[in-house]
Amino acid sequence: MGNTPRAALSRRLGDLLIEDGLITREQLQRALADQRGTRDKIGSVLIRLKLLTEEQLVGFLSKQYGIPSITLSQLDVDPDVLKLVPGDMASKYEVLPVKRTGNTLTLAMADPTNVFALDDVEFLTALRVVPVVASQSAIQKAIERSYHRQNPVLTDIISELEDESSQIEVLADDDGSSSKIDVFELKESADQPPLVRLVNMILVDAIRRGASDIHLEPYEKVFRVRFRVDGVLHEIMIPPKRLEPALISRVKIMANLDIAERRLPQDGRIKLRYNTHEIDFRVSTLPTIYGEKTVMRLLDKDSLQLDLTKLGFDPDALEHFEKAIRSPYGMVLITGP
């Protein structure tokens, strides 16, 4: 049992690396201090601090767990294999489906001892899962590269909407104040041109899809954008998690919110002109344990239907309704089904 994953798990990875002569006790203490306040595994911290190479870590884990290792940097996964494991599950468990052979699925894992991940993937795919080991950072990069490549919005928005995003103009509010902040007042990260274009593309795409709300949702390991269309939330894209603070800061800047305040809810407003339409975005931010969740409600004045004949009434129902609202007394109740 000495080489089984469970036996290896009973001892701390850092101590095992010291015993193997790959790091010193002082280097481990430095890595543990750097790890505090993060969710990174100790191996990833050692690599980030350049105290250990990725090849050394993967080779050690492979020997310790008694399973093969894999290099993911140049791996091009078949799209049909990627579809077997949803992106949110891959991010949650830090796994990547690599290859399918018959009823067997090869799964790259940062932690091959995670029986919950193995059980969930086996249950979902109805395949026998064979784990191979890779570093946490390599799997995270591979997930971002592989799943984002399959997300049509990330490619379609860039190709179809990049020109249209330049048509957005931030207007002054009715009281004369402007929602547009001078570029010198913006945080450097929130003012990078690619990020500005990305936010504009999200707004344009929401308008084109007829969305009523835009949700920017931070989670432990992922950050996703969802639109509410016809009352149903649809996942639109999963930007890299590292863009979350800057992207939300950009939205807060446009809405005249305090980007330094991240512990309290805030409400603001963005007023845009898109082509000939003036559209209001009512912005609300709410702190969560993984970051600030942001919701933008779209209010298109030009889409308001003020003519009763355009609301879909039957002629008889419209006649009764108009008679009722012209009555000098009583009330009209509008209720759901």
C-alpha positions, 0 to 999 in steps of 0.5 A, a space after each residue: 500500500 506504500 505507493 497507493 494514492 491514499 498512502 501518499 495522501 497521508 503525508 504532506 507533499 512538502 515533507 515528501 519533497 524534502 525527503 526526496 531532496 527536491 526542496 529544503 525545509 526553508 524553501 517549504 516554509 517560504 512557500 507555505 507563507 506565500 500560500 496563505 490566503 490563496 487556494 493554490 496547491 503547495 506544488 503550484 506555489 513552489 513552481 511560481 516561486 521558482 523553487 521547483 520546476 513543473 517537470 520535477 513536480 509532475 515526475 515526483 507526483 507520478 512516481 509517488 502515486 504510481 500513475 503516468 504523467 502527461 504534458 498538457 502544454 502542446 496537447 490538442 484535445 478532440 472537441 468530442 472528448 471535451 464535451 464529455 466533461 462540462 467546463 464548470 466540472 473541469 474547473 471545479 475539480 481541476 481535471 481535463 478529459 484527454 482521450 477516449 478509447 472505447 469505454 475508457 476515458 483518460 483524465 488529467 488530474 492535479 490530484 489523482 486521489 480526489 475520489 469525488 472527482 473520479 466518481 462524478 466524472 465516471 457517473 456523468 460519462 458512464 465510462 471507466 476513468 483512468 487518471 494521469 497526473 499533471 500540475 495544477 497550473 498546467 491543467 488550469 491553463 489547458 482548461 482555459 485554452 481548450 474550453 474557451 476555444 470551444 466557446 463560440 461567443 469568444 470567437 464570434 464576438 471578437 470577429 462580429 462585434 469588435 467594429 460595433 463596439 466602437 459605436 458605443 458612446 457613454 452619455 451624460 446623465 440628466 443632471 449633467 454629470 457624466 458616466 464617463 471617467 477621464 482615462 487618467 483616473 481609471 485603474 490601469 488594469 480597467 483601462 487597458 484597451 482590450 478590456 474596454 473592448 471586451 466590456 463593450 462587446 458584452 454590452 453590444 451582444 446583450 443588446 443584439 440578443 434582446 437580453 433584459 439582464 447581464 450577470 457577471 458572476 464570480 465563483 471560486 475558480 471560474 468567472 462567467 457571464 450570463 444573459 437573461 433572455 425571455 426570462 431564462 439565464 443563458 451562459 454566454 462566456 467564461 472569461 479568464 478568472 484573472 480578468 474578473 477584478 478588472 472587468 468588474 472595475 471597468 463596469 463600476 467606473 462606467 456606472 460612477 461607482 466606487 471601485 475601491 469599495 468591495 465590501 458593500 452593495 452599490 447601485 449605479 447607472 450607465 447611459 449608452 447610445 448604441 447606433 440610434 438607440 439610447 439605452 439605460 443600464 441599471 447596475 447593481 453590485 453585491 459582495 460575495 465570498 468569491 468577489 463582486 457579483 454584478 447585474 446590469 438591467 437593460 432599459 431600452 426606451 425605444 422598445 417601450 410599447 405605449 400603444 395599446 393596439 400593439 400589446 396583442 389584445 384581442 379586439 373584444 378584450 381591448 374594447 373592454 379594457 379601454 372602457 374600464 380604464 376610462 371609467 371614473 371609478 373602480 380599479 383595473 387589476 392586471 394579474 398573472 396566470 
